[in-house]
Amino acid sequence: MMMDAQSLYTRQAAAFRSDMKQTCAALVGIVQGVLADGELHDREIQFLDEWLTKAESVLSCGQAPSSTPR
């Protein structure tokens, strides 16, 4: 059975929304952890930078390119 274009689009949109929600929830958790002790450590900055790089494809979807170089 072939999937029609509308059905395929709907499934892709639902998958994207799910990925975006999970990614944003993870980011909130990371930031809460970083802020928990009131101190910012180099390893926290490095972890967040690496995580943001890995999550860039989800977080930047539909957004203008960043004007700040990494």
N, C-alpha and C positions, 0 to 999 in steps of 0.2 A: 504494500500500500504506500503510495506516495503522499508525502505531507504537502499541503498547499502552502503558498508563501505566507499567508496571514498566520497560519498555525505555527509555522517555523519561527516567524518574527515574534509571536507571543511567547513561545518557549524560550527564545534567546533573551528577550526582555526580562522574563521572570528569573532566568539564571543570572543575568547581570545584576538585577536588584538584590538577589540573594547574596551574591559575591560582594556587592557594595555594602550591604548591611553588616556582613560578617567582618569585612575589612575595617569599617568605621568602628564597630564594637571593639575590635582588637586594638585599634589606635587609642580609643578612650581608655581601655584597660592599661595600656602601656603608659600613657600620660598619667593616669592615676597612680601607678606604681612609681613613676619618676618623682611625682610630687609628694608621695607619702611621707618621706622623712624630712622634707623641707630642704634637702641638699641636692645639688646636681653634680653627678660624678661623671668623669670621662667615659667610663664604660657604659653608662646609661646613654650618653650622647652618641657613642659609637653604635650601640645596639639600635637606637632609634633611627640613625642615619641608614644603617644597613636594612632595617625593616622597611623604611620608606622607599628605598631603592627597589626592593623586591615587590612592594605593593604599588609601585608607580603606575603600572598599566591599568590598574583598577581605579586608583585615586585620581588620575589625570584624564580619564575618559570624558570627553566633552568639554574640557577646560582649555583655556588659552595656554600656550607654552609659558613656562616659567621664565621670568626675566632675570633671575639670579642664577649664575652658574653654580654647579655643585663641585 
